[in-house]
């Protein structure tokens, strides 16, 4: 009798279980929206490597993580969309410092979605820069070169390094172009272009930006003016008497130019200064200046508060 009751209870429980699950309704998932980016990848990498962006269709964001060692200045993306969808704008290379890039996708059914692109530069934890021992800058002037700077840049692309000279008295900032980054043992050596000609004398520090980090070289150094020097080719210079003779400095800048004089066969001729600035001068010839081949002409340049500079020129001056 007890066994019979047990079987009845077991049967009722089974029937109840079967009824509950046999009545469960299966619902289909909602269809995916048709205005989606389904793949975002970066293809301008060496050795046919590819980086994929992370796509968030709820926040409408695309995030790209760029390792520092690629040293990319721009990314060149390839984008795949939902079937039938199209981008509002053409796909173009993006600067890796961009924070305003968006992509608007229009589906075939007319729905529209706009994604925001986030580029995350994965770099070292901090930027550390220094002058190598024994190379602290001294006797610097406009148009001269800084010593090499060492640091943990961790890449070899100088285009993504920003170097700025900062005047400590005026806070005037002068960009300085980075020209090379070379790995040396466990650090990198940074070279820059010449100190800009417009830099004024004074005390300066250097600020460097690299892959989202900024470092300032704390010890200031001095930039001073030096004796102006002049350059022109030693070979024969042929010009018309009505031409302007353009002359440039030699690794210095022109300061306080007052007069230019040419000595031809013992006779001095003042050459009128048409215009001048720190990086060039334009001079002309007076009406009585001799013509024809003129050998070993002494050309004198007088600068206020600086010594006279004299160069020897080989000239051939024609009337027309």
BAZA-485530 format. One line per 10 residues: number of its first residue (from 1); for each residue x, y, z of N, C-alpha, C. Coordinates in steps of 0.05 Angstrom, whole numbers, plus 5000, padded with zeros to 4 digits. Layout:
BEGIN
NUM> X/Y/Z/X/Y/Z/X/Y/Z; ...
END
This chain:
BEGIN
1> 5017/4976/5000/5000/5000/5000/5017/5025/5000; 5038/5025/5017/5057/5047/5019/5071/5051/4992; 5079/5029/4980/5092/5030/4954/5074/5043/4933; 5048/5036/4934/5029/5046/4915/5026/5076/4918; 5025/5086/4943/5023/5115/4948/5048/5130/4937; 5071/5118/4942/5096/5130/4933/5096/5133/4903; 5087/5112/4888/5087/5113/4859/5068/5135/4849; 5045/5137/4863/5025/5158/4855/5037/5186/4858; 5051/5191/4881/5063/5217/4886/5085/5223/4865; 5101/5202/4859/5122/5206/4839/5110/5212/4812
11> 5089/5199/4805/5076/5205/4779/5064/5233/4778; 5052/5242/4800/5042/5269/4800/5063/5290/4797; 5086/5286/4812/5109/5305/4809/5119/5305/4781; 5122/5282/4768/5132/5281/4741/5113/5295/4722; 5087/5290/4726/5067/5303/4709/5068/5334/4712; 5071/5343/4737/5073/5372/4742/5098/5383/4729; 5121/5370/4731/5146/5379/4719/5143/5380/4689; 5132/5360/4677/5128/5358/4648/5110/5381/4638; 5088/5386/4654/5069/5406/4647/5082/5434/4647; 5098/5440/4669/5111/5466/4671/5129/5471/4647
21> 5146/5452/4640/5165/5457/4619/5154/5454/4591; 5132/5439/4589/5120/5437/4563/5104/5462/4556; 5098/5479/4577/5083/5503/4572/5101/5528/4569; 5128/5524/4573/5146/5547/4570/5147/5556/4541; 5144/5583/4537/5143/5594/4510/5171/5603/4502; 5181/5596/4479/5207/5604/4469/5204/5630/4453; 5219/5651/4461/5218/5677/4447/5243/5682/4431; 5241/5692/4407/5264/5698/4390/5277/5724/4401; 5304/5724/4398/5319/5748/4405/5312/5771/4386; 5313/5796/4395/5307/5818/4377/5328/5819/4355
31> 5321/5827/4331/5340/5827/4309/5361/5849/4314; 5386/5843/4305/5407/5862/4307/5402/5886/4290; 5409/5910/4301/5405/5935/4285/5423/5934/4261; 5414/5948/4240/5428/5947/4214/5447/5970/4210; 5450/5987/4230/5467/6011/4228/5492/6007/4245; 5506/5984/4242/5528/5977/4260/5555/5976/4245; 5576/5983/4259/5603/5976/4251/5608/5948/4262; 5615/5930/4245/5619/5902/4254/5649/5895/4256; 5666/5911/4243/5695/5907/4246/5710/5933/4240; 5730/5938/4257/5747/5962/4254/5775/5953/4259
41> 5792/5956/4238/5820/5947/4241/5839/5967/4229; 5863/5968/4240/5885/5986/4232/5904/5969/4215; 5910/5979/4190/5925/5963/4172/5952/5975/4164; 5959/5999/4173/5985/6011/4166/6006/6004/4186; 6010/5978/4190/6030/5967/4209/6051/5951/4194; 6075/5948/4205/6095/5933/4191/6089/5903/4190; 6100/5890/4171/6098/5861/4169/6069/5851/4167; 6052/5867/4155/6024/5859/4151/6009/5853/4177; 6018/5865/4198/6004/5862/4224/5979/5878/4224; 5960/5871/4241/5934/5884/4243/5927/5889/4272
51> 5915/5912/4278/5904/5917/4304/5874/5921/4301; 5858/5907/4317/5829/5910/4316/5819/5928/4338; 5800/5945/4331/5787/5962/4350/5765/5948/4365; 5760/5955/4390/5739/5944/4406/5713/5961/4401; 5692/5948/4393/5667/5961/4385/5646/5958/4407; 5636/5979/4417/5615/5979/4438/5590/5991/4425; 5570/5973/4419/5546/5982/4405/5525/5993/4424; 5530/5992/4450/5512/6004/4469/5521/6033/4474; 5547/6037/4479/5557/6064/4483/5563/6078/4456; 5562/6063/4434/5569/6073/4408/5597/6085/4407
61> 5616/6068/4415/5644/6076/4417/5661/6054/4404; 5683/6064/4392/5704/6046/4381/5730/6054/4395; 5743/6034/4407/5768/6040/4422/5791/6025/4409; 5812/6039/4402/5836/6027/4391/5860/6031/4410; 5873/6009/4417/5896/6010/4434/5921/6007/4416; 5939/6027/4417/5963/6027/4400/5988/6024/4417; 6002/6001/4415/6027/5998/4430/6047/6019/4422; 6063/6028/4441/6082/6050/4436/6103/6044/4415; 6111/6018/4413/6134/6011/4397/6128/6015/4367; 6103/6018/4359/6098/6023/4331/6105/6052/4323
71> 6103/6070/4342/6110/6098/4337/6093/6110/4315; 6067/6104/4315/6050/6113/4293/6042/6143/4297; 6044/6157/4275/6034/6185/4274/6005/6186/4266; 5997/6168/4248/5969/6166/4239/5962/6136/4238; 5936/6131/4239/5925/6104/4234/5909/6104/4209; 5911/6082/4195/5896/6078/4170/5876/6056/4174; 5850/6062/4179/5831/6041/4186/5817/6029/4161; 5808/6004/4165/5789/5991/4147/5765/5984/4164; 5741/5989/4153/5716/5987/4168/5696/5970/4153; 5685/5950/4167/5663/5934/4156/5637/5941/4171
81> 5615/5942/4155/5589/5951/4166/5569/5929/4163; 5546/5932/4176/5523/5914/4172/5516/5914/4142; 5504/5891/4134/5496/5888/4106/5477/5911/4098; 5484/5924/4076/5468/5946/4066/5473/5973/4078; 5490/5975/4099/5495/6000/4112/5518/6015/4097; 5520/6041/4102/5541/6057/4089/5549/6079/4109; 5574/6088/4106/5585/6110/4122/5577/6136/4109; 5571/6156/4125/5564/6182/4114/5589/6195/4101; 5612/6191/4113/5637/6204/4103/5657/6183/4094; 5675/6190/4076/5696/6171/4067/5715/6165/4090
91> 5727/6141/4088/5747/6133/4108/5774/6146/4102; 5786/6160/4121/5811/6173/4117/5830/6167/4140; 5857/6170/4135/5876/6166/4157/5870/6186/4180; 5875/6177/4205/5868/6192/4229/5894/6197/4245; 5898/6223/4253/5921/6229/4270/5917/6215/4297; 5939/6203/4307/5937/6188/4332/5930/6205/4356; 5933/6231/4354/5926/6249/4376/5897/6259/4374; 5883/6250/4354/5855/6260/4349/5837/6251/4372; 5820/6270/4381/5800/6264/4401/5772/6271/4391; 5769/6277/4366/5743/6286/4356/5732/6270/4333
101> 5745/6247/4327/5737/6231/4304/5711/6216/4310; 5692/6217/4291/5667/6202/4293/5661/6189/4267; 5645/6167/4268/5635/6154/4244/5605/6151/4245; 5591/6161/4225/5562/6160/4224/5554/6138/4204; 5539/6118/4213/5530/6096/4196/5501/6099/4191; 5493/6097/4165/5465/6098/4157/5457/6070/4146; 5437/6058/4158/5427/6032/4150/5409/6034/4125; 5405/6012/4112/5387/6012/4089/5358/6020/4096; 5350/6014/4121/5323/6021/4129/5321/6050/4139; 5343/6065/4137/5342/6093/4144/5352/6099/4172
111> 5356/6080/4190/5366/6085/4217/5395/6095/4216; 5402/6111/4236/5428/6124/4236/5441/6120/4263; 5467/6115/4264/5482/6112/4289/5509/6126/4285; 5518/6140/4305/5544/6154/4304/5562/6142/4326; 5586/6133/4318/5606/6122/4336/5627/6143/4341; 5637/6144/4366/5660/6161/4373/5685/6143/4375; 5707/6152/4362/5732/6137/4362/5750/6147/4385; 5760/6128/4401/5779/6133/4422/5805/6119/4416; 5827/6134/4414/5853/6123/4409/5869/6124/4435; 5877/6100/4445/5892/6098/4470/5921/6091/4463
121> 5939/6110/4468/5967/6105/4463/5980/6091/4487; 5987/6066/4483/5998/6050/4505/6028/6054/4506; 6037/6070/4525/6065/6077/4526/6077/6069/4553; 6102/6078/4558/6114/6073/4584/6099/6088/4606; 6103/6081/4631/6089/6093/4653/6095/6122/4656; 6119/6131/4649/6126/6159/4651/6148/6165/4631; 6153/6190/4627/6175/6199/4609/6198/6210/4625; 6222/6199/4621/6246/6207/4635/6266/6216/4615; 6275/6241/4617/6295/6251/4598/6318/6265/4613; 6341/6265/4601/6364/6277/4614/6386/6283/4593
131> 6405/6300/4601/6429/6304/4585/6449/6282/4591; 6462/6270/4572/6483/6251/4578/6505/6265/4594; 6519/6249/4610/6540/6261/4627/6561/6276/4611; 6566/6300/4619/6587/6316/4606/6577/6331/4581; 6550/6331/4576/6540/6344/4552/6521/6367/4559; 6520/6376/4584/6502/6398/4590/6507/6421/4571; 6486/6433/4559/6490/6453/4538/6503/6478/4549; 6523/6487/4534/6537/6512/4541/6544/6526/4515; 6547/6553/4517/6554/6569/4494/6534/6565/4470; 6509/6564/4477/6489/6561/4456/6479/6588/4446
141> 6471/6588/4420/6461/6612/4408/6441/6604/4386; 6425/6623/4377/6407/6616/4355/6422/6605/4331; 6410/6585/4318/6421/6571/4295/6442/6550/4302; 6447/6547/4328/6465/6525/4336/6448/6500/4343; 6461/6477/4348/6447/6453/4355/6449/6447/4385; 6428/6436/4396/6429/6426/4423/6444/6399/4424; 6457/6392/4446/6467/6365/4449/6444/6345/4447; 6451/6320/4443/6431/6299/4442/6418/6296/4470; 6393/6289/4470/6378/6284/4495/6372/6255/4497; 6376/6243/4520/6370/6214/4524/6344/6211/4540
151> 6329/6189/4534/6304/6185/4548/6293/6157/4541; 6271/6150/4555/6258/6125/4551/6235/6128/4531; 6241/6138/4507/6220/6143/4487/6207/6117/4477; 6222/6096/4476/6212/6069/4469/6201/6067/4441; 6210/6085/4423/6203/6082/4394/6224/6099/4379; 6223/6098/4352/6243/6112/4336/6230/6132/4317; 6206/6141/4323/6193/6160/4305/6194/6189/4317; 6213/6206/4307/6216/6232/4319/6191/6250/4313; 6175/6243/4294/6152/6260/4287/6131/6262/4309; 6131/6242/4326/6110/6243/4347/6122/6253/4374
161> 6146/6264/4373/6158/6277/4397/6157/6307/4394; 6146/6321/4414/6145/6350/4413/6166/6362/4432; 6183/6379/4422/6204/6392/4438/6200/6422/4438; 6200/6434/4461/6195/6463/4463/6216/6476/4481; 6227/6498/4471/6245/6515/4488/6227/6535/4502; 6231/6539/4528/6214/6557/4544/6233/6578/4557; 6229/6603/4550/6244/6625/4562/6235/6629/4591; 6253/6627/4610/6246/6628/4638/6239/6656/4647; 6246/6677/4632/6239/6704/4640/6212/6713/4628; 6207/6705/4603/6183/6715/4589/6162/6693/4585
171> 6169/6668/4590/6151/6645/4585/6146/6641/4555; 6160/6655/4538/6158/6652/4509/6166/6623/4502; 6150/6610/4485/6154/6582/4477/6163/6581/4448; 6184/6565/4443/6194/6562/4416/6195/6532/4409; 6178/6523/4390/6179/6495/4382/6206/6489/4369; 6216/6465/4374/6241/6456/4364/6237/6428/4351; 6242/6426/4325/6235/6401/4311/6253/6378/4319; 6242/6356/4326/6257/6331/4331/6264/6318/4304; 6289/6311/4300/6297/6301/4274/6304/6271/4274; 6312/6260/4297/6319/6231/4297/6316/6220/4325
181> 6310/6194/4327/6309/6179/4352/6323/6153/4347; 6345/6149/4362/6362/6126/4357/6364/6109/4383; 6359/6083/4382/6363/6066/4406/6392/6063/4412; 6399/6068/4437/6427/6064/4447/6425/6048/4472; 6433/6023/4471/6431/6004/4494/6403/6004/4505; 6399/6013/4529/6372/6011/4541/6357/6038/4541; 6365/6057/4525/6352/6083/4523/6352/6092/4494; 6341/6116/4489/6340/6127/4462/6352/6155/4462; 6365/6161/4440/6379/6187/4437/6363/6204/4417; 6355/6228/4427/6339/6246/4411/6356/6269/4401
191> 6355/6274/4374/6368/6297/4362/6347/6316/4352; 6354/6342/4352/6335/6362/4343/6347/6380/4322; 6330/6395/4309/6340/6415/4289/6353/6438/4303; 6363/6457/4288/6377/6481/4299/6358/6497/4318; 6369/6511/4337/6354/6530/4353/6343/6551/4334; 6317/6557/4334/6306/6576/4315/6320/6603/4316; 6322/6616/4293/6336/6641/4291/6323/6663/4308; 6297/6661/4312/6282/6683/4327/6285/6681/4357; 6297/6660/4367/6300/6656/4396/6317/6679/4408; 6307/6691/4430/6321/6713/4443/6340/6702/4464
201> 6359/6718/4472/6378/6709/4492/6364/6708/4519; 6374/6689/4537/6361/6686/4563/6365/6658/4573; 6351/6653/4596/6352/6627/4609/6329/6610/4598; 6335/6584/4592/6315/6567/4580/6314/6540/4593; 6290/6528/4592/6286/6500/4598/6274/6486/4574; 6275/6460/4574/6264/6444/4552/6241/6427/4561; 6219/6429/4548/6195/6412/4553/6193/6392/4530; 6188/6366/4537/6186/6345/4517/6160/6330/4522; 6145/6326/4500/6121/6310/4501/6124/6285/4484; 6116/6262/4495/6119/6237/4480/6097/6217/4489
211> 6080/6209/4470/6060/6189/4475/6043/6194/4500; 6033/6218/4502/6016/6225/4524/6030/6233/4550; 6056/6233/4551/6071/6241/4574/6086/6267/4569; 6090/6283/4590/6105/6308/4588/6126/6309/4609; 6150/6316/4601/6172/6319/4620/6187/6345/4615; 6196/6358/4636/6211/6383/4634/6239/6378/4645; 6260/6385/4630/6287/6382/4639/6292/6406/4658; 6294/6400/4684/6293/6420/4705/6316/6440/4705; 6340/6431/4698/6363/6449/4700/6363/6468/4676; 6360/6495/4681/6360/6514/4659/6388/6518/4646
221> 6388/6527/4622/6414/6533/4608/6411/6560/4594; 6433/6572/4587/6433/6598/4575/6436/6597/4545; 6421/6615/4532/6424/6620/4503/6433/6649/4500; 6455/6654/4487/6466/6681/4483/6472/6685/4453; 6474/6711/4446/6481/6717/4419/6511/6715/4415; 6520/6710/4391/6548/6708/4385/6555/6725/4360; 6580/6728/4356/6590/6744/4333/6577/6735/4307; 6562/6753/4293/6551/6745/4268/6572/6737/4248; 6566/6717/4231/6584/6709/4210/6568/6708/4184; 6582/6707/4162/6570/6710/4136/6579/6687/4118
231> 6561/6678/4101/6568/6657/4082/6560/6664/4053; 6578/6660/4035/6571/6657/4007/6592/6640/3993; 6584/6629/3970/6601/6609/3957/6627/6622/3948; 6649/6609/3951/6675/6620/3942/6679/6620/3912; 6662/6605/3898/6665/6604/3869/6654/6630/3856; 6657/6632/3830/6650/6656/3815/6620/6662/3818; 6613/6687/3825/6586/6696/3828/6580/6715/3805; 6561/6707/3788/6554/6724/3765/6527/6736/3769; 6525/6763/3767/6500/6778/3771/6499/6802/3753; 6474/6811/3749/6471/6837/3736/6474/6859/3757
241> 6482/6883/3747/6485/6905/3766/6458/6912/3779; 6436/6906/3766/6410/6912/3777/6399/6890/3795; 6413/6868/3798/6404/6845/3814/6407/6852/3844; 6391/6837/3860/6395/6837/3889/6412/6814/3897; 6432/6819/3913/6451/6798/3921/6441/6788/3949; 6431/6763/3950/6421/6752/3975/6443/6737/3989; 6448/6744/4014/6469/6732/4030/6458/6722/4056; 6468/6699/4065/6457/6686/4090/6479/6684/4111; 6471/6680/4136/6492/6677/4157/6503/6648/4157; 6525/6645/4171/6538/6619/4173/6536/6609/4202
251> 6515/6592/4207/6510/6580/4233/6507/6601/4256; 6500/6625/4248/6494/6646/4268/6469/6661/4258; 6464/6685/4269/6443/6703/4259/6455/6730/4255; 6442/6745/4237/6451/6773/4233/6439/6790/4255; 6456/6807/4267/6447/6825/4288/6459/6853/4284; 6441/6873/4283/6451/6900/4281/6466/6907/4256; 6458/6896/4233/6473/6902/4208/6471/6932/4202; 6495/6944/4197/6496/6973/4192/6505/6980/4164; 6525/6965/4153/6536/6974/4128/6550/6950/4114; 6548/6950/4087/6563/6930/4071/6580/6946/4051
261> 6606/6939/4050/6624/6954/4033/6641/6933/4017; 6645/6939/3991/6661/6922/3974/6686/6938/3965; 6709/6926/3967/6734/6939/3959/6743/6926/3933; 6743/6942/3911/6751/6933/3885/6776/6949/3876; 6798/6935/3873/6823/6948/3864/6829/6973/3880; 6826/6971/3907/6833/6993/3925/6811/7013/3928; 6789/7011/3914/6768/7031/3915/6744/7018/3931; 6734/7034/3951/6711/7024/3967/6685/7033/3955; 6666/7014/3954/6639/7020/3944/6619/7010/3965; 6602/7028/3975/6582/7019/3994/6559/7006/3979
271> 6552/6982/3987/6530/6967/3974/6504/6972/3989; 6485/6985/3977/6460/6991/3992/6446/6966/4002; 6436/6968/4027/6422/6945/4039/6392/6948/4032; 6382/6931/4016/6354/6931/4008/6336/6923/4031; 6343/6901/4044/6328/6890/4067/6346/6871/4082; 6339/6866/4107/6354/6845/4122/6337/6837/4146; 6342/6812/4155/6332/6802/4180/6353/6783/4192; 6345/6767/4211/6365/6750/4224/6376/6728/4206; 6362/6720/4185/6370/6697/4169/6378/6704/4140; 6376/6730/4132/6385/6737/4105/6387/6767/4103
281> 6404/6775/4084/6405/6803/4076/6404/6805/4045; 6392/6826/4035/6392/6831/4006/6405/6858/4001; 6427/6858/3985/6441/6882/3980/6442/6887/3949; 6446/6911/3942/6447/6918/3913/6473/6932/3907; 6477/6940/3882/6502/6952/3873/6497/6981/3865; 6515/6999/3873/6512/7027/3865/6516/7030/3835; 6508/7053/3824/6509/7057/3795/6538/7057/3785; 6557/7066/3802/6585/7068/3793/6601/7043/3799; 6588/7021/3807/6602/6997/3813/6614/6985/3787; 6639/6976/3788/6652/6966/3763/6637/6941/3753
291> 6640/6936/3727/6629/6912/3714/6651/6895/3704; 6643/6871/3695/6663/6852/3684/6673/6833/3706; 6692/6816/3700/6704/6798/3720/6720/6814/3741; 6713/6809/3766/6726/6823/3788/6737/6802/3808; 6763/6800/3808/6776/6779/3825/6783/6790/3852; 6780/6773/3872/6789/6778/3899/6778/6805/3910; 6751/6807/3908/6737/6830/3919/6733/6826/3949; 6743/6845/3965/6739/6844/3994/6711/6856/4000; 6694/6839/4013/6667/6849/4020/6667/6850/4051; 6661/6874/4061/6662/6879/4090/6633/6883/4100
301> 6627/6870/4123/6601/6871/4135/6605/6883/4163; 6592/6906/4168/6594/6919/4194/6568/6915/4210; 6571/6905/4234/6548/6900/4252/6552/6917/4278; 6531/6929/4287/6532/6946/4311/6541/6928/4335; 6561/6937/4349/6571/6924/4373/6585/6897/4368; 6590/6891/4342/6604/6867/4335/6627/6873/4317; 6646/6855/4315/6669/6859/4298/6661/6858/4268; 6676/6873/4252/6672/6872/4223/6679/6844/4213; 6663/6835/4193/6668/6809/4180/6676/6815/4151; 6698/6803/4142/6707/6807/4114/6710/6780/4100
311> 6698/6779/4076/6701/6755/4059/6712/6763/4032; 6725/6745/4019/6735/6750/3992/6716/6737/3971; 6708/6753/3952/6688/6743/3931/6701/6746/3904; 6693/6726/3886/6700/6727/3858/6674/6735/3843; 6673/6759/3832/6649/6769/3820/6651/6773/3790; 6629/6770/3777/6627/6777/3748/6601/6793/3745; 6604/6819/3743/6581/6837/3743/6575/6847/3714; 6551/6843/3705/6543/6852/3678/6523/6875/3680; 6522/6891/3659/6503/6913/3659/6474/6903/3657; 6469/6882/3641/6442/6872/3638/6442/6842/3631
END
